[in-house]
């Protein structure tokens, strides 16, 4: 007579990915978002056309009324373009805020959480896709600037450092947008919240006018504003006009301060965003 034997069945679980898989997972998520852009090219078009319109508006309509020293309108155009570049990478935060909220509200984030992948890979993929889009916008805007008379007067190394600074700030600030997006209930609220906090930093800055022309009570905020530091650093690296500078720390060391802001934003908001991703809807 045969006897029935039983064997213990070991629980089968998906192995947790190694840390090295973070890069692979992040690239996969980035590819997904880049494919979404190709399916809805209108979103990329409007992201490109908005800064171009700002350049044309201020270069040919308002530029003649703003004095930045010798050179007249031509000097103002060279003053303007680095500021518009700084404004552009700041406004790009709104896009990732809405995108993150849409994915979260549609349950896509829950699907990612159920997969054997690093939690940080989902957000890293989002931010990398946003960075690539920002690089394209910066390139188009630079070409537009050259077309209206902007020029780079310093050497290649200084110009490369300026563009590296823009890319670093664009990547760091997108983590702020990701963190905000994970706390918004829907894309409508995210669209408003994603822009509301940006306006004080972009318009209370030296993007369009020198700091010295502003009220004294506002100048300390403008000087330490990350967007102002970014614009001033780019002007110095490109060799563009930097009129009416004082001797404050942000005016003496804008490049160092800009990279410090990049590091601080990334160090603070990347962990906060990953934590919000893990705990959302729990």
C-alpha positions in Angstrom: 0.0 0.0 0.0 1.4 3.3 -1.0 1.8 6.0 1.4 1.1 9.6 0.7 3.9 11.9 1.6 3.8 15.6 1.8 6.6 18.0 1.3 6.8 21.5 2.7 6.3 24.1 0.1 8.5 27.1 0.4 7.0 30.5 -0.1 7.9 31.9 -3.5 8.5 35.6 -3.5 9.8 37.9 -6.1 13.5 38.7 -5.3 14.1 42.3 -4.3 16.1 44.0 -7.0 19.7 45.0 -6.3 20.6 48.7 -5.9 22.2 48.5 -9.4 18.7 47.9 -10.8 17.7 51.4 -9.9 19.3 52.7 -13.0 17.6 50.2 -15.3 14.2 50.8 -13.7 14.7 54.5 -13.9 15.5 54.3 -17.6 12.4 52.2 -18.2 10.2 54.7 -16.4 11.8 57.6 -18.3 11.2 55.9 -21.6 7.5 55.5 -20.7 7.2 59.3 -20.1 9.2 60.2 -23.2 6.8 58.0 -25.2 3.9 59.8 -23.7 5.3 63.1 -25.0 5.6 61.7 -28.5 2.0 60.7 -28.4 0.9 64.2 -27.2 3.3 66.5 -29.0 1.2 69.5 -28.2 2.5 69.5 -24.6 6.1 69.7 -25.8 5.1 72.4 -28.4 3.6 74.7 -25.7 6.6 74.0 -23.4 8.8 75.2 -26.2 6.8 78.2 -27.4 6.2 79.9 -24.0 9.8 80.9 -23.3 10.3 81.9 -26.9 7.3 84.3 -26.6 8.8 85.7 -23.4 12.0 86.4 -25.3 10.3 88.1 -28.2 8.0 90.1 -25.9 10.7 91.5 -23.6 13.4 91.9 -26.3 11.3 93.9 -28.8 8.4 95.3 -26.7 9.5 96.1 -23.2 13.3 96.0 -23.6 13.6 99.5 -24.8 12.2 100.8 -21.6 14.6 99.0 -19.3 18.1 100.4 -18.9 20.9 98.0 -18.0 23.8 100.3 -18.9 25.7 101.1 -22.1 24.5 99.3 -25.2 20.8 100.1 -25.2 18.5 97.4 -26.5 21.3 95.1 -27.5 22.7 95.1 -24.0 19.3 94.3 -22.6 18.8 91.3 -24.9 22.1 89.9 -23.6 21.0 90.6 -20.1 17.6 89.0 -20.7 18.4 85.6 -22.2 20.2 84.1 -19.2 17.3 85.3 -17.0 14.7 83.7 -19.4 16.7 80.4 -19.2 16.5 80.5 -15.4 12.8 81.2 -15.6 12.2 78.4 -18.0 13.8 75.7 -15.8 11.7 77.0 -12.9 8.4 76.9 -14.8 9.1 73.4 -15.9 8.3 72.3 -12.4 4.6 72.7 -13.0 4.7 70.0 -15.7 6.1 67.3 -13.5 3.8 68.3 -10.7 0.7 67.7 -12.8 2.2 64.5 -14.4 3.0 62.9 -11.0 -0.5 63.8 -9.7 -2.2 62.3 -12.8 -0.2 59.0 -12.5 -1.0 58.8 -8.7 -4.8 59.6 -9.2 -5.1 57.0 -12.0 -3.5 54.2 -10.0 -0.4 54.0 -12.1 1.7 54.7 -9.0 0.0 51.7 -7.2 0.9 49.5 -10.2 4.6 50.6 -10.0 4.6 49.9 -6.2 3.4 46.4 -6.8 6.3 45.6 -9.1 9.7 44.4 -7.8 11.4 47.7 -8.4 13.1 50.3 -6.3 10.6 53.0 -5.1 13.0 55.7 -6.0 13.2 54.5 -9.6 9.7 55.7 -10.4 10.4 59.2 -9.4 13.9 59.2 -10.8 12.4 58.1 -14.1 9.9 61.0 -14.0 12.6 63.5 -13.1 15.1 62.3 -15.8 12.4 62.5 -18.5 11.6 66.1 -17.3 15.4 66.9 -17.4 15.7 65.7 -21.0 12.7 67.9 -22.0 14.3 70.8 -20.2 17.5 70.3 -22.1 15.6 70.5 -25.3 13.8 73.6 -24.3 17.1 75.3 -23.2 18.7 74.4 -26.6 15.7 75.9 -28.5 15.7 79.0 -26.3 19.5 79.5 -26.8 19.1 79.4 -30.5 16.3 81.9 -30.2 18.5 84.1 -28.1 21.3 84.0 -30.7 18.7 84.9 -33.4 17.7 88.1 -31.5 21.3 89.2 -30.8 22.4 87.4 -27.6 26.0 86.3 -27.7 28.4 84.2 -25.5 31.5 86.3 -24.9 33.5 84.0 -22.6 35.2 80.7 -23.5 33.8 77.3 -24.0 34.5 76.1 -20.5 32.6 78.9 -18.9 29.6 78.4 -21.2 29.7 74.7 -20.6 29.6 75.3 -16.9 26.7 77.6 -17.3 24.7 75.0 -19.1 25.7 72.3 -16.6 24.4 74.7 -13.9 21.1 75.1 -15.7 20.7 71.3 -16.1 21.6 70.7 -12.5 19.1 73.2 -11.2 16.4 71.9 -13.6 16.9 68.4 -12.2 17.0 69.4 -8.6 13.9 71.6 -8.8 11.9 68.8 -10.4 12.1 66.9 -7.2 10.3 69.8 -5.5 7.6 69.4 -8.2 7.5 65.6 -7.6 7.0 66.1 -3.9 4.2 68.6 -4.4 2.5 66.4 -7.0 2.4 63.5 -4.6 0.4 65.6 -2.1 -2.2 66.9 -4.6 -5.6 65.2 -4.9 -6.0 65.7 -8.6 -4.4 67.3 -11.7 -6.6 70.4 -11.5 -5.4 71.3 -8.1 -1.8 70.3 -9.1 -1.9 72.7 -12.0 -2.7 75.6 -9.7 -0.4 74.6 -6.9 2.4 73.8 -9.2 2.4 77.4 -10.5 1.4 79.4 -7.4 4.6 79.0 -5.5 6.8 79.6 -8.6 5.6 83.2 -9.3 7.3 84.9 -6.3 10.6 83.3 -7.2 10.4 84.1 -10.9 9.0 87.6 -10.9 10.6 88.9 -7.6 14.0 88.3 -9.2 16.6 89.9 -11.4 15.4 88.1 -14.5 14.0 91.2 -16.2 15.4 94.1 -14.2 18.5 94.8 -12.1 18.1 94.3 -8.3 19.3 97.9 -7.6 16.2 99.3 -9.3 13.8 97.5 -6.8 12.6 98.8 -3.4 15.1 98.4 -0.6 12.8 96.1 1.4 12.5 93.7 -1.5 16.2 93.5 -2.5 17.4 91.0 0.2 14.8 88.4 -1.0 15.7 89.1 -4.6 19.4 88.7 -4.0 19.1 85.4 -2.2 16.4 84.1 -4.5 17.8 80.9 -6.2 16.4 82.1 -9.6 18.3 85.4 -9.2 21.5 83.6 -8.3 21.1 81.3 -11.3 20.5 84.2 -13.7 23.4 86.2 -12.4 25.8 83.3 -12.4 24.8 82.5 -16.0 25.4 86.2 -17.0 28.9 86.1 -15.5 29.8 82.8 -17.1 28.4 83.9 -20.5 30.1 87.3 -20.3 26.7 89.2 -20.5 25.9 92.5 -18.8 25.7 92.4 -15.0 24.8 96.1 -14.1 24.8 97.8 -10.7 26.2 94.9 -8.7 26.9 95.3 -5.0 29.2 93.5 -2.6 26.7 91.1 -1.0 27.6 87.3 -0.9 25.0 86.3 -3.6 26.4 89.0 -5.9 30.1 88.0 -5.3 29.7 84.2 -5.5 26.6 83.5 -7.6 28.0 80.4 -9.3 29.0 78.7 -6.0 25.7 79.6 -4.4 23.7 78.3 -7.4 25.4 74.9 -7.2 24.8 74.9 -3.4 21.1 75.5 -4.0 21.1 72.6 -6.4 22.6 70.3 -3.8 20.3 71.5 -1.0 17.2 71.1 -3.1 18.2 67.6 -4.2 19.3 66.5 -0.7 16.1 67.7 0.9 13.3 67.0 -1.6 14.5 63.7 -3.2 14.1 61.8 0.1 10.9 63.6 0.9 9.4 62.7 -2.5 10.4 59.1 -2.2 8.9 58.9 1.3 5.7 60.5 0.0 5.6 58.0 -2.9 5.9 55.1 -0.4 3.2 56.4 1.9 0.6 57.9 -0.5 -2.8 56.3 -0.1 -1.7 54.2 2.8 
